Amino acid sequence: MVDENITPGTEYAEIGPDFRRKVGEVLPTRNRPAPAELERADVDLIVGEVDDNGHGTGTFVAAGDLIPAALAEHPRRPARPEPSSRKR
């Protein structure tokens, strides 16, 4: 059995960024969201709390990449500042 070396009382045998497998579950079981539920970034984003100086817990997500399910509810802002509309 795959889970025979798990410490007694442990609930999860595997925890990943987008899945959790309980002790005793069959290996192919992944509690992943359906592909239609996954969201991709349209532009480069910073997801999470970041102050004006760039400090905080922001995570960079490149355009076209999946936004991790754990970060889906966090605030977002473009990674690159908007170009100034002011002419010089």
VMD Tcl script that draws the C-alpha trace (Angstrom):
set ca {
  {0.00 0.00 0.00}
  {1.27 3.48 -0.89}
  {0.23 5.12 2.41}
  {1.82 2.56 4.74}
  {4.55 4.99 5.93}
  {2.10 7.75 6.93}
  {2.17 8.90 10.56}
  {-0.95 7.73 12.44}
  {-3.58 10.45 12.74}
  {-2.54 12.16 9.49}
  {-5.58 13.17 7.44}
  {-3.93 13.98 4.09}
  {-1.33 11.85 2.32}
  {-0.65 14.48 -0.35}
  {-1.27 18.20 -0.52}
  {-0.49 20.11 -3.69}
  {-1.21 23.59 -5.02}
  {-4.53 22.48 -6.44}
  {-5.26 19.04 -4.96}
  {-5.46 17.13 -1.70}
  {-5.44 13.34 -1.37}
  {-6.64 11.81 1.87}
  {-4.90 8.80 3.38}
  {-6.41 5.70 1.80}
  {-7.72 7.38 -1.37}
  {-6.72 5.78 -4.64}
  {-3.67 7.44 -6.23}
  {-5.35 8.79 -9.41}
  {-7.88 10.68 -7.27}
  {-7.19 14.40 -7.40}
  {-9.65 16.95 -6.06}
  {-8.83 19.34 -8.88}
  {-11.31 21.84 -10.24}
  {-12.78 21.09 -13.65}
  {-10.80 22.75 -16.49}
  {-13.73 25.06 -17.25}
  {-13.54 26.42 -13.68}
  {-9.87 27.38 -13.95}
  {-9.12 31.01 -14.74}
  {-6.28 32.26 -16.91}
  {-4.69 35.69 -16.60}
  {-5.43 37.98 -19.55}
  {-2.42 40.19 -18.78}
  {0.56 39.92 -16.42}
  {-0.88 40.24 -12.91}
  {0.17 40.65 -9.30}
  {-2.29 38.66 -7.19}
  {-2.39 39.38 -3.46}
  {-1.70 42.26 -1.10}
  {1.12 44.55 -2.26}
  {1.76 48.11 -1.12}
  {2.86 51.01 -3.36}
  {6.53 50.08 -2.81}
  {5.97 46.55 -4.10}
  {6.25 44.89 -0.69}
  {3.79 42.29 0.49}
  {2.51 38.87 -0.43}
  {1.87 39.46 -4.12}
  {2.33 36.59 -6.54}
  {3.23 37.22 -10.19}
  {1.01 35.41 -12.72}
  {2.08 35.72 -16.37}
  {-0.48 36.39 -19.10}
  {-2.00 33.09 -20.25}
  {-1.04 31.19 -17.09}
  {-3.58 29.66 -14.74}
  {-4.41 31.67 -11.64}
  {-3.94 29.25 -8.71}
  {-7.25 28.32 -7.08}
  {-5.87 29.36 -3.67}
  {-5.36 32.91 -4.98}
  {-8.61 33.27 -6.93}
  {-10.28 35.51 -4.32}
  {-7.25 37.75 -3.67}
  {-7.05 41.31 -5.05}
  {-5.36 41.75 -8.42}
  {-3.56 44.52 -10.24}
  {-1.61 44.69 -13.49}
  {2.06 43.81 -13.06}
  {3.05 46.63 -15.38}
  {1.87 50.18 -14.72}
  {-0.57 51.65 -17.21}
  {1.17 53.86 -19.79}
  {0.74 57.55 -19.11}
  {-1.75 59.26 -21.37}
  {0.07 62.55 -20.82}
  {2.17 63.72 -23.76}
  {5.63 65.03 -23.11}
}
mol new
graphics top color blue
foreach p $ca { graphics top sphere $p radius 0.5 }
foreach p [lrange $ca 0 end-1] q [lrange $ca 1 end] { graphics top cylinder $p $q radius 0.2 }
display resetview
